[in-house]
């Protein structure tokens, strides 16, 4: 029962951390998978933490990171006089957000 409660908490945290304006589902799932893999390894190494528990904790954390990192190219965004957002591309031109 304890493992089921942890799984439900991890799922609830991942759901709450994914608002509509966050990263897409692909990024969330990818972050969750990477986090689960890292958490499983950490669970195997850290005494007192099981592999499944580590995978759940890491998966929830990875999903949160995948959801919150929206701009994967780490662009620097600016605003023009009308309030529109844009970044400068490698050719020195403004690229406006749709």
MOURZI-V280910 format. One record per pair of residues at least 6 apart in sequence whose C-alpha atoms are under 8 Angstrom apart, sorted by sequence separation. I is the first residue (numbers start at 0). GAP is how many residues later the second one is. D is the distance in whole Angstrom. If there is no record, write none. Layout:
# MOURZI-V280910
I,GAP,D ; I,GAP,D
This chain:
# MOURZI-V280910
42,6,5 ; 43,6,6 ; 78,6,5 ; 79,6,8 ; 87,6,5 ; 88,6,7 ; 42,7,5 ; 43,7,5 ; 77,7,6 ; 78,7,6 ; 86,7,6 ; 87,7,6 ; 42,8,4 ; 76,8,6 ; 77,8,5 ; 85,8,6 ; 86,8,5 ; 41,9,7 ; 42,9,7 ; 76,9,6 ; 77,9,6 ; 85,9,5 ; 86,9,7 ; 39,10,8 ; 40,10,7 ; 42,10,7 ; 43,10,8 ; 76,10,5 ; 85,10,4 ; 39,11,5 ; 42,11,4 ; 75,11,6 ; 84,11,6 ; 85,11,6 ; 38,12,7 ; 39,12,6 ; 41,12,6 ; 42,12,7 ; 74,12,7 ; 75,12,8 ; 83,12,7 ; 84,12,6 ; 39,13,8 ; 40,13,8 ; 83,13,8 ; 38,14,8 ; 39,14,5 ; 40,14,8 ; 38,15,4 ; 39,15,4 ; 37,16,8 ; 38,16,4 ; 37,17,7 ; 38,17,7 ; 35,18,7 ; 36,18,6 ; 38,18,6 ; 39,18,8 ; 35,19,4 ; 38,19,4 ; 34,20,7 ; 35,20,6 ; 37,20,6 ; 38,20,7 ; 35,21,7 ; 36,21,7 ; 34,22,8 ; 35,22,5 ; 36,22,8 ; 34,23,4 ; 35,23,4 ; 33,24,8 ; 34,24,4 ; 35,24,8 ; 33,25,7 ; 34,25,7 ; 31,26,7 ; 32,26,6 ; 34,26,6 ; 35,26,7 ; 31,27,4 ; 34,27,4 ; 30,28,7 ; 31,28,6 ; 33,28,7 ; 34,28,7 ; 31,29,7 ; 32,29,7 ; 31,30,4 ; 32,30,8 ; 30,31,4 ; 31,31,4 ; 29,32,8 ; 30,32,5 ; 31,32,8 ; 29,33,8 ; 30,33,8 ; 27,34,8 ; 28,34,6 ; 30,34,7 ; 31,34,7 ; 27,35,5 ; 30,35,5 ; 26,36,8 ; 27,36,7 ; 29,36,7 ; 30,36,8 ; 27,37,8 ; 28,37,7 ; 27,38,4 ; 26,39,5 ; 27,39,5 ; 26,40,7 ; 24,42,8 ; 22,43,7 ; 23,43,7 ; 22,44,5 ; 21,45,5 ; 22,45,6 ; 9,46,6 ; 13,46,5 ; 17,46,7 ; 21,46,6 ; 22,46,6 ; 5,47,8 ; 9,47,7 ; 12,47,7 ; 13,47,8 ; 16,47,6 ; 21,47,8 ; 22,47,5 ; 21,48,6 ; 6,49,6 ; 9,49,8 ; 10,49,7 ; 13,49,6 ; 17,49,6 ; 2,50,7 ; 5,50,8 ; 9,50,5 ; 13,50,6 ; 16,50,7 ; 17,50,8 ; 16,51,8
